[in-house]
Amino acid sequence: MSNKLVTILVGVLFVLVLALGGGMFMVWTKLSALSAAATKVEDDKAAEKPKSEQMGKVVALDTFVVNLADPGGNRYLRITMDLEVVGDKKTEDKKAEEEVTRRVPQMRDAILMILPTKRYADISTTDGKTALREELTAAVNGLLTGARIARIYFKEFVIQ
């Protein structure tokens, strides 16, 4: 090979390496800017998030076993739940818990009036369980005057 051809190849190779280095530098700076922007957005979201509210007292209910409303009556539901009790603005949490404890028979009755009306298709999905939780919360809160059930926690949920 001639000396002139080697010089041209070295020059082209040098320009190619410079172009590749410049491209990598540009990609690196763009990724760094995107990462910094994403971190800032996450920090902003964390700052906007309200502080979690205090959890109320939890009252455990005994296990319920009911037949489901499916044709043939072959399925049953075994469910155990806890009720999170909070007082309203006028009632402190201790009095609210006492009211819930006094009204456990009424609450069990209300729950037992709802559970046997459900079919397997109604409560087998996550959306169905959420809807059941909301329906039970509304029914139980209808019985209480100075207390309120903030959440219902399912400890056991077995359909067979």
Secondary structure by P-SEA (a helix, b strand, c coil): ccaaaaaaaaaaaaaaaaaaaaaaaaaaaaaaaaaaaaaaaaaaaaaaccccccccbbbbbcbbbbbcccccccbbbbbbbcccccccccccaaaaaaaaaaaaaaaaaaaaaccccccccccccaaaaaaaaaaaaaaaaaaccccccccccccccccc
